Amino acid sequence: MKYQTLNILLLHFLLAAMLAGIYLMPRKGEVFDSSISMELPTGLNPDGWHGTRRQESEEERSILAADTEFSKADYLQQLPISVAAPEKAPALCRVSIVKSGHDLNNSIHRPERCLPAQGHFNLTGSTVQVPVEGRGMIAMTKLKSQQNVTPGQAKPTILDSMHYYVFIGHGHMTEDHLKRTMTDMKDRVLYGMDQRWSYFQVSTAYGDLVNLPEEDARKQTERLISQLLSKLVQWDELDR
């Protein structure tokens, strides 16, 4: 009898402690913005890139929350023509910044989830270090994929692509989806901080189909990443 009474008292004590803990948790305040600008430069810029605005697709709009924000542009860089070597095509780098709305779960998804829906397969990923002008090295996830660009035809035409991405919150940058989720949970629970996250992604096709060797595509892509992130990110707000 005493044992049952002790259990009941202990249960009441734990319940009271949990309810009291609610009042000790940080209150929800303002929503902090992601520390990356959505203003992708267009036209011809001093670094030799030419940017053209690109609209997000209706499919992207339909599967993400209504207050998700998009900024997309395609970049080409003029390459010097060498008499000693055959002319190579410039890389077409397709840049996307997607910023979450208030419903984080339905505002941004990692590219490993989105790319297969766009017809990409054979995805392989790794973490790479990419230099950013004046900021040292940052970690990004690099994916390689293939895509059949002639669906419905008997003989498929396969296009190879590389995709770099990184998540940027208000004070954090990470290449890992799980790290982003855990950081967001910690900030919400411990500090009462809601923040909007963005992901920055650059995709580039390479190979014989586009007359661009993989290594040349890598160099051009990482050069664009370096130049864009150095200008777009508010680095003084990040703890990296």
Phi and psi in degrees as a GROMACS rama.xvg file:
@    title "Ramachandran Plot"
@    xaxis  label "Phi"
@    yaxis  label "Psi"
@TYPE xy
-62.8557  -35.1209  LYS-2
-64.7963  -42.6728  TYR-3
-65.4906  -41.247  GLN-4
-62.3233  -40.8883  THR-5
-63.3544  -40.9897  LEU-6
-62.3228  -41.486  ASN-7
-65.441  -43.4982  ILE-8
-63.9019  -40.8079  LEU-9
-64.4543  -40.7061  LEU-10
-62.5002  -42.7395  LEU-11
-64.7016  -37.9811  HIS-12
-64.8903  -44.6749  PHE-13
-64.73  -39.7712  LEU-14
-64.2906  -41.9071  LEU-15
-64.6404  -38.6372  ALA-16
-65.936  -39.315  ALA-17
-65.684  -42.4146  MET-18
-64.8096  -39.747  LEU-19
-65.374  -32.9389  ALA-20
-64.7108  -26.2792  GLY-21
-59.6103  -39.2335  ILE-22
-74.8511  -16.3255  TYR-23
-90.0555  -15.4645  LEU-24
-71.6646  150.276  MET-25
-61.2199  143.462  PRO-26
-78.1505  148.78  ARG-27
-69.4494  128.163  LYS-28
-116.122  -146.261  GLY-29
-69.4388  159.993  GLU-30
-91.6156  123.234  VAL-31
-87.4482  137.211  PHE-32
-80.9665  156.975  ASP-33
-64.9163  147.321  SER-34
-90.6017  37.3034  SER-35
-133.267  135.781  ILE-36
-73.9651  145.939  SER-37
-89.7241  0.785819  MET-38
-86.4691  78.5365  GLU-39
-67.507  130.578  LEU-40
-70.4076  141.663  PRO-41
-123.695  173.839  THR-42
76.1863  -168.3  GLY-43
-86.3531  123.237  LEU-44
-109.36  166.89  ASN-45
-59.3633  -22.2918  PRO-46
-81.4784  0.956513  ASP-47
92.6132  0.0220211  GLY-48
-87.8434  146.094  TRP-49
-117.155  117.051  HIS-50
-103.534  137.628  GLY-51
-126.426  126.399  THR-52
-61.2094  141.659  ARG-53
-128.971  137.847  ARG-54
-87.8019  141.829  GLN-55
-67.3345  155.799  GLU-56
-81.2768  160.639  SER-57
-63.3129  -33.3119  GLU-58
-63.6916  -42.6698  GLU-59
-61.2227  -43.3181  GLU-60
-61.8071  -40.0832  ARG-61
-72.9703  -28.9303  SER-62
-94.8666  -8.76057  ILE-63
-112.157  160.762  LEU-64
-58.9978  152.201  ALA-65
-62.9615  -29.3824  ALA-66
-93.9538  12.7374  ASP-67
-66.6152  139.184  THR-68
-109.64  143.977  GLU-69
-125.586  145.624  PHE-70
-144.123  121.231  SER-71
-137.028  143.466  LYS-72
-156.381  152.922  ALA-73
-107.622  139.829  ASP-74
-125.834  135.98  TYR-75
-125.715  142.308  LEU-76
-121.437  131.053  GLN-77
-70.0011  130.149  GLN-78
-103.166  143.069  LEU-79
-64.9818  139.002  PRO-80
-87.6295  125.176  ILE-81
-107.972  131.428  SER-82
-70.8093  -29.5929  VAL-83
-78.3737  -14.6463  ALA-84
-134.623  149.24  ALA-85
-63.1857  146.002  PRO-86
-67.4426  136.545  GLU-87
-110.072  148.921  LYS-88
-73.2146  145.129  ALA-89
-71.8221  154.578  PRO-90
-73.1752  138.134  ALA-91
-98.6782  107.155  LEU-92
-100.476  120.394  CYS-93
-101.871  113.367  ARG-94
-104.357  135.482  VAL-95
-133.055  134.07  SER-96
-120.304  123.722  ILE-97
-122.118  121.971  VAL-98
-108.598  132.183  LYS-99
-67.5519  152.953  SER-100
-90.5554  -153.036  GLY-101
-77.7776  -26.9296  HIS-102
-91.3647  89.4161  ASP-103
-61.3552  -36.5491  LEU-104
-64.4842  -27.9393  ASN-105
-111.196  17.1997  ASN-106
-109.33  -39.0117  SER-107
-137.121  143.666  ILE-108
-127.887  152.189  HIS-109
-69.6873  146.755  ARG-110
-58.5647  -27.0342  PRO-111
-58.2675  -24.3624  GLU-112
-89.4167  -36.0399  ARG-113
-80.8394  -38.4532  CYS-114
-62.0809  -43.2562  LEU-115
-58.3314  -32.3488  PRO-116
-68.5402  -18.065  ALA-117
-97.8945  10.5631  GLN-118
94.5591  7.23104  GLY-119
-84.4674  144.245  HIS-120
-143.037  177.16  PHE-121
53.7558  44.9726  ASN-122
-73.0402  130.916  LEU-123
-130.536  139.189  THR-124
-129.26  155.298  GLY-125
-155.493  161.112  SER-126
-94.7538  130.022  THR-127
-127.004  156.823  VAL-128
-101.189  125.258  GLN-129
-119.201  129.714  VAL-130
-74.8597  139.665  PRO-131
-120.864  130.056  VAL-132
-51.2761  120.188  GLU-133
76.2677  1.94979  GLY-134
-127.463  4.11396  ARG-135
77.9246  -151.763  GLY-136
-98.1992  143.473  MET-137
-125.449  151.122  ILE-138
-86.3634  134.077  ALA-139
-134.697  154.843  MET-140
-87.8464  133.132  THR-141
-116.732  123.61  LYS-142
-110.285  145.373  LEU-143
-118.422  141.658  LYS-144
-147.112  169.04  SER-145
-127.036  154.849  GLN-146
-148.101  132.932  GLN-147
-82.8144  109.458  ASN-148
-91.2391  2.81578  VAL-149
-128.751  59.9658  THR-150
-62.6288  143.659  PRO-151
92.7584  -15.2655  GLY-152
-89.5208  152.878  GLN-153
-62.7754  -40.9904  ALA-154
-106.088  112.134  LYS-155
-70.2594  147.858  PRO-156
-109.47  114.875  THR-157
-100.516  127.826  ILE-158
-107.942  129.648  LEU-159
-93.2981  141.336  ASP-160
-140.616  155.828  SER-161
-122.039  144.963  MET-162
-134.988  124.455  HIS-163
-108.66  138.874  TYR-164
-149.271  157.063  TYR-165
-150.851  146.076  VAL-166
-96.591  139.312  PHE-167
-132.725  118.13  ILE-168
-99.6912  -152.914  GLY-169
-74.442  -43.7961  HIS-170
-126.504  8.23936  GLY-171
-132.872  150.709  HIS-172
-133.934  131.672  MET-173
-150.558  148.152  THR-174
-91.7689  -2.3888  GLU-175
-114.71  128.208  ASP-176
-62.3143  -42.0821  HIS-177
-66.7775  -40.8452  LEU-178
-61.2505  -41.1533  LYS-179
-60.9649  -44.1112  ARG-180
-63.3116  -45.5843  THR-181
-66.4659  -39.3826  MET-182
-63.6444  -41.4929  THR-183
-64.9706  -41.8634  ASP-184
-63.4988  -43.1528  MET-185
-62.2743  -44.2773  LYS-186
-65.5918  -36.0884  ASP-187
-69.1589  -45.8198  ARG-188
-76.2097  -47.2074  VAL-189
-81.7815  -34.0555  LEU-190
-118.279  -1.50723  TYR-191
61.1879  32.894  GLY-192
-107.817  117.502  MET-193
-97.4234  134.033  ASP-194
-137.659  151.821  GLN-195
-92.8042  132.274  ARG-196
-104.239  148.329  TRP-197
-124.455  152.866  SER-198
-118.869  139.655  TYR-199
-108.197  124.108  PHE-200
-134.966  138.36  GLN-201
-126.518  126.629  VAL-202
-119.461  136.187  SER-203
-139.302  130.417  THR-204
-83.8785  151.269  ALA-205
-150.065  172.126  TYR-206
107.757  -177.754  GLY-207
-61.4025  -32.0296  ASP-208
-62.0457  -30.382  LEU-209
-115.014  9.87224  VAL-210
58.2458  43.5401  ASN-211
-142.105  112.031  LEU-212
-61.1205  150.103  PRO-213
-57.2571  -42.4337  GLU-214
-65.6705  -39.3667  GLU-215
-64.7499  -39.5399  ASP-216
-62.9891  -40.8311  ALA-217
-61.7389  -47.2022  ARG-218
-62.6562  -44.8034  LYS-219
-65.8788  -40.9639  GLN-220
-63.6261  -46.6469  THR-221
-68.7393  -30.2545  GLU-222
-64.8603  -42.8396  ARG-223
-65.6812  -43.8279  LEU-224
-56.6568  -46.7551  ILE-225
-58.3435  -46.7958  SER-226
-72.2853  -37.783  GLN-227
-71.0691  -50.0035  LEU-228
-65.2445  -32.9342  LEU-229
-60.8021  -29.0364  SER-230
-98.4242  -31.6458  LYS-231
-85.0472  -31.5801  LEU-232
-85.318  137.51  VAL-233
-85.7592  85.2614  GLN-234
-64.9685  -28.6004  TRP-235
-69.2598  -15.5442  ASP-236
-89.1791  -13.2231  GLU-237
-92.9469  141.651  LEU-238
-97.2262  0.0899178  ASP-239
